[in-house]
Amino acid sequence: MENILKENERIDDLQYKGLKIIQNKDGFCFGIDSVLITDFAKEIKKGANVIDLGTGTGIISLLLCKKTEINKIIGVEIQKEVADMAKRSIKLNKLEEKIKIINDNIKNIKDYINYNSYDAVITNPPYKKLNTGITNENRKRLISRHEVEATLEDFISIASKLLKNNGAFYMVHRPERLADIIENLRKYKLEPKKIRFVHSKEGQEANMILIKSVKGAKPFLKIERPMYVYNEEQNYTDEILEIYNKEK
């Protein structure tokens, strides 16, 4: 396909059902968190219509199309160049009929789609509050990592508005924000149903959390068994290899 790449871009093979993705080495490339939240959400029912808030280069939308039998997924991405990369990745994978990209702030989503009409919402949002942590990075990475354009509460409140009653919201985040997450989920009638803590290796503190909540559901929270990314030999655990669809 001619002219699919722009300056400083590359095509990465996701090594999963033939998927490929375009990324820019100067931007914020996807990490394991996007892969894990997609696997966590692979239970999304057949024929579902899904929203991917803050889609970035489209990694979650691409993987979800191959891990599930969803009908369609809309990715919302504020950065023009990043949204453009996502669109080209979709074309590269011939998934134009399944995935659509909206280039705008998630706070403007009502201008494009109807509220209370989606079966599931999934997100890998910026983890850090504005003006916290290291911020001496380029604008693209700053927007991807910090709540510059939308806050945690924005992501949660918008997810609630988009979902049908009993629709599911899947999010990956950091353990230190868990209290804020649960407070905001319940504020917007999203009941936490299951949480899984992710650790780099056994014996270390969790550095990631996977959370599913359901709109309008009754309270009942399940803490799933912990996930470990690396074993004692510093290799991926069997579970991570299985998620990545690699041989043990």
N, C-alpha and C positions, 0 to 999 in steps of 0.2 A: 504494500500500500504506500503510494508516494506521498511525501511531505507530511507524514503522520507525526514526525518528531520535530521539535523546535530546539533551540540552543540549550545546551546543558541537560537535555532530557535523554532518558534511556527506556528501553522496554525490559521489564523484569518478568521472568517466567514464574508464575505462582506455583507451578508443579502440582496443580490440582485441576483435574478434568480439563486440561488444555488452556486454562485461563492465563492471560497475560495482562500486565498493567503498565501504564506509562507513568514515570516518576521523574522529578527534577532533583538533581543532587543538591541544589541550593535551597530547595524547599524542605518541607517537613514530610519525610517518607513514612509510610505506615509501619507500625510495630506489631508485636505479638498481641497487644491488647485488642486490636481490631479483629485479629484472627480468632481470639478466644471468645469475644462477645458474639461473633457470628456463629460459632459452634454452640455456644450456650443457647442461642435463639433458634437453633435448627428444628425445634419442635413446632415452630409456627405452622399453622394448619395449611393444607392444600387449598389453593385458590385464594389465599389471603392477599389483600392489598396493603402495602407497607410503606412507611415513610422512614427515611434515613436522614436524621437531622445532623448537619455538619458533616456531610459525606466525604469531604476532602477529595482525594483522587478517585473515590468510588470503590475502595477495597471491600467494604462491608456489603455494598449492593451487589458487586460482582460475585463474591463468595456465596451470598445468600441465594442468588439465583441458581447456583449449582448444588447447594446443600439442602434446599427445600423445593417444594412444588408451588411456590407462591405465584399469584397471577401477575402482579406488577409491583414495582418499587420506585418511589420518587426520592431522589437524593437532593438535599438542599445544601448549597455551598455558597458562602458569601464572597470568596475570593475569585475574581474573574478568571485569572490564569489557571487556578487549580480546578475550577469548574470546567474549563475548556479541556484540561487534561483528562478529566473524568469522562467527558463526552467522547473524546477520541479513543479512550480505552474501551468504552461501550461499543463503539463502532468496530474497533479492532477485534473484539470478541463476538461480534454479530449479535448483540443483545439489545438492539434499538427497540425491539417490540416489548421488551421486559422492563427496561430501565429508562427513566427520564430524569434529567438534571435541571433543577431550578437554580439560577445564579442570583441569589439575594440573601439578605439577612433572614434568619429563621423567624424573626419577629414580624416579618411582612408576609408570612405564609398564607394568611387569610386572603391575600390578593390573588392567590393562585388556586387554592383548593378549599373544599368545604370542611367545616368542622364536624366532629361526631360521625365520621364516615370511614375511618380506617381500622383495620383489624389489629395492626401492630405498629409500634414505633420503636426504632432502634437507634442508639447513639453512642458515639465515643467522643464526648465533648471535651473542651479545654478543662484541664484539671485544676489549674491554679487561679486563685483570686487575683484580680488586677493589683499591681504594685506589691506582689509577694514573689519571693524567689529571684532567680537570675533573669533579668529582662534585657540584657545587652545582646540581643539577637536580631536578625533581620525581621521585617514586618510580617512576612509569611509565617515564619516559625512562631513569632509572638502571638499572632491571632490563633494559631493552632493549639498553643499551650496555655494561654492565659485568657481569662474572661474579659477580653477587650470589647468584643462586639455583642456578646450575649452572656448572661450569668447562668449559674447552675439553676436558679429559680426560673429563668426564662425557658431553658430547655425542658424542665419538668412541667411548667404550666402550659406550654405549647403542646407538649405530648398529650397532656390530658384533654386539651381542647380538640385535638385531631382524632382521638380514639373514640370508637363506639363504646357503649357500655359493655363491660367485660372484655374490652380489648387489652392487649398486653404491651407493656413498656419494658424494653431491655436496655440496660445501661452498664458500661464499664467505667469505673472511676477509681479513686484512691481511698484507702481505709480511713485516712485522717478526715475525710469529708463525710463519713457515714452518718454522723448525727445530723448534719445539715441536709443530707439527702433524704433521710427518713422523715424529718420534719417537713420538708417541702413536698414530698410525695403525698403524705397524708393531708397536707393543706389543700392539695389539688385533687383529692379523692382518688389517689392512686395507692392502693394498698400493697405494701411489700409482701410478696409471697415466697420468694426464695432468694437466698444470698449464698454466694460461694466465694471464699477467700482464696486468693492465688499467692503462692510463695515462690521465691526464686528456688529455694531448696528446703528440705525438711530441717527444722530447728531454727529457721530464720523467721522474722516477722513478715506478715503479709504485706505485699506492696501493690496489690490490686484487688478490686472487688467486682464481682459480676452480680447484678441485681435484676430480678424480674418483679414487676408490680402489675396489678390488674385494676383497671378502672371500675370503681363501684363494688369491689369484692369485699367479703367479710374478712375480719382479721384472722390470719393464721400464717405464721412465718416459719419456714423451714430453712435451717442452716445446713447446707450440703457439706459433704466431706471436703477437706481442703485439697487444692490442686497444687502440685509441685512441678515446676518447669524443668529443673535440672536434678540429676541424681548425684551421688557422691563422687562420681568420676567426671562431673561437670558436663555430661552429655544430656541431651533431652531425655526426659522420662518416657516410658512407653506410651503414656496417655497423650503427651504432647506430640510424639511421633505419629500416633494414630490420627490426631487432629490435623496434622500437616499432611496426612496421607503418605507417610514415608515408611520404608521398611525398618523393622527393629534391628 
